[in-house]
């Protein structure tokens, strides 16, 4: 990998210790979190990647091993705990119950090294994972474009359960976002609109250039500068798409979309 440059991506958020349970399969432990899945996908495109995260000392090596092996630069600040999720899937894998098993300390201004990339990808998993002053600082510099997976801003942990919750600071921060990704439920919670196009139009009206709303197997809706694009999932006739589980799919989708935007604006890396 060439040296980290302005053409790369800085990803900020927790790398988590995930337990994935799928009926009929042995439970497995694996690294997780938006910055893990997005970081691996972006490295797959050969893009320079730097990750800013917090982990307990005992988890630093094994949870960042694959990212480092892929060529990512990983900056880890210490935390008493590592964020942990237990993901339990239904028989048809269409539904997932999540519980929180440990929580890393928030990523704050003191954890932020000098940002050396044009793009910053914010990947919180729960409210409070990234401090508001850090986001304000990045936006105020006006030197970086921001991609955001909104999932961590619209869910909170209570008694180990993951609960949906509106984003208190959204009116201040949404106008600072260049690419925002949400699923149907998150977009409805964020905007009060249950219709995908209405939700996307509302978010686009906040000044967000790229609004991406995903709908699982039904594809995605993209609103770019007010123009809608419907993305469907197509398989060759007779083919099936075996699904083990859907952990990390949304994170990977946003990373691929970001890579596409970068290829149009910065050229090949």
N, C-alpha and C positions, 0 to 999 in steps of 0.2 A: 504494500500500500504506500502510495506517496504520502508525504507529510501533510498534516492537517492544514487545510486552507479555508479561505472564505467560501469555497464551493461545497464544503461539507455541512454536516448537521450536528448540533449539540442537543442531546436528549436529556431532559431533566425529569426525574421521578424515581420511585422505588423500584428496585429489582426485588421481586418477591420469591418466597419459598412456597411453591404451590403443591398441593396434594390433589390429584385428579382421580375421581371415582366414577367409573362407567359400569353400569350393570353387566355382569358376565365377564368382566375383565379384572385383572389384579390392579389394585390401587397403585399409582405411581407418584413419586416425588420428582419435581423438576423445577428449574428456574422459571420465573414468570414475570408478569408486569408489562405494561405498555412499552417501556424503554428497552426491555429485553427483546420482545418480539419485533418491534420496529427496528431496533439496532441491528439484529441479525438480518432482517430483510434488506435494509439499506446497504449493509456490507455486501450482501449478495449482488447488488448492483455496482459494487466497487466504489461506493461513495465513502469519503472520509467521515468517520463517526467518533464523537466524543460523548461520553455518558457521565452525568453527575448524579450520584445516588448516595444513599445512606444504608449501611448494613452493620449488623453485629459482627464483631471480630471473627467469631467462629464460622461465619457464613461467607466471608469475603472471597476466599479462594474458589470454593466449589460453585458459588452462584455467578461468578464473573468469568469462569474458565472458558466457556464457549465464546463469550463476547471477545475476550482477549485473543483467543485462538483465531477468531475470524478477522482480527486486525483492528478492533475498536480500542480506543483509548478510554479507560475506565477510571474515573476519579471517585474514590469512596471516602465519605466522611463517617466517623464512628457513630454508632447508635447502640443503646442498651439492648434493643430488640431489632429483629428483622421483620418486615411485613410478611405475614403468611396468610394464604387463602386456602380453604378447602372447597373445591368445586365438585358438587355431586350432580350428575346428569340423570335425567329420566331415561326410561327404556328406549324411547324414540330419539333421544339426544336433542330434542327440541327445547327442553327446559333445563335450567341449571339453578340449583340452590347454592348460595355462597355463604360461608361463615369466615370470620376473621380470626386467625390464630397468631397473634402478635402484631405489633405495629411499630414501624421505624419512626424515629423522630422526624419532624418536618425538615425539609430542605430550605435553608434560610440564606440570607445575603452572605453570611460568613462562609458558607459552603461553596460560594460561586467563584470559580477562578475567572480570569479574563476570558471573555467569549471570543473565539477566533473564527467563528463561522457566521455566514450570513443568515442561515436558517437555525431557528431554535424550535425544538419539538417538546411541548409540555405534555408529560404523561403521568399525571397523578392517578392514583387508584381509589383514593377516598378524600373527602373534604379535609383540608388541613395538611395534606402531604407536601404542598408547595406553598410557602408563605406569600401573602398578598403583596408584601413590600418587594419581594424578589420579582414578581411578575410586573409590578409597577416600574421597577428599575429597568428591566429589559425593554419595556415598551417606551419608557421616557427617553432612552438613548437614541431611538429612531434609526438605529444602524442594523437592526435585525428584522427579518420576517418571521412570523410566529405561526406554527402549526399546532393545533390543540385537539387532543382527543378528550371530549368533554366529560367522559364517564366519571372521572374522579371528582369532578366538581358538582355532580348531581347525585352523589350517594355518600352516605355516612355510616359509620359503625356504631352500633348500640347493643351492648350485651353480647357481643360476638356475631350479631346478625348484620347483614348489609341491607340498609334501607334507602329508598329513594328520597331525595331531598332537593329542594330548589337551591340554586346557586345565589347566595346573598349578594355577591359583588358583581353580578353579571353586567349590570348597566354600565359599570365603569370599565370593565375589561373587554367585553365583546367587540367594541370598535377597534381594539388593538390587534385583533386576530386576523390573519390572512387566509388560513385554511382551518375550517372547523369541521370535525367529524362527530356525528352522533348517530345512534340507532333511532328507530321510530319512537320508542318509549322515552328516550332521553330528549329528543327534539320536542316531543309533546310537553314534557315537564318544563323544559327551558322556555317554551314560547306560549304555552296554553293552547296550542293548535294541534288537534289530532289528525288533521289532513296534512300529508307530507309536503305537498306543494305550498300550502299556506304557511307551514312551519319554516320551510326553506326560504320563502319570500320574506318572512318576518326577519330571519337571521341575516339574510342578504341586505335588508334595509338598515341593519346596524352598521353597515360598512364592511362586512366580511366579503372578501373577493370570491372565495371558494367555499361553498357550503356543501357538505357531503353527508347524506342521510342514508344509512344502510338498513336493509330489510331482510337479512339472512338469505335464505334461498330464493327470495324474490328479487334480489339484485340491489340496486342503489339508485338514488336520485341525486344528481349534482346540479347545483345552481351556481353558475359562474357569471358574475357581473349581471345577475338578473335573468340569465338565459338558462332554461332547464335542459338537462340531458339525462335520459333514462338509460341506466346500465342494467342489462339483463344477463342472467347466467345461462350460457349455452353449452351443451354437450353434444358431441357427434351422435347421430342416430344409433340407438341401441346401447350406448355407453351408460354406465352408472358411475356415481361418484361416491365411493365408500367414505363414510365419515366416522372417525374414531371419536372425536369430540370437537367442539368449536372454540376451545380456549385459544385466545390470541388472534382469532381471525380478524376482528375489527382493527386491532393494532397493526396487523400486517397489511390490511387493506389501505389504511391511511398512509403507511410508509411507502407502499407502491404508488399511490396517487401523488405523494410528495415527490418521489423520485421522478415521476413523469413531468410534474411542473418544473422541477429543477432542470431536467434535460432540455426543456424548451426555452429556459431563461439563462442558463449558464453554459450550455453546450456539454459535450461528453467529458467525463472525468478521466 
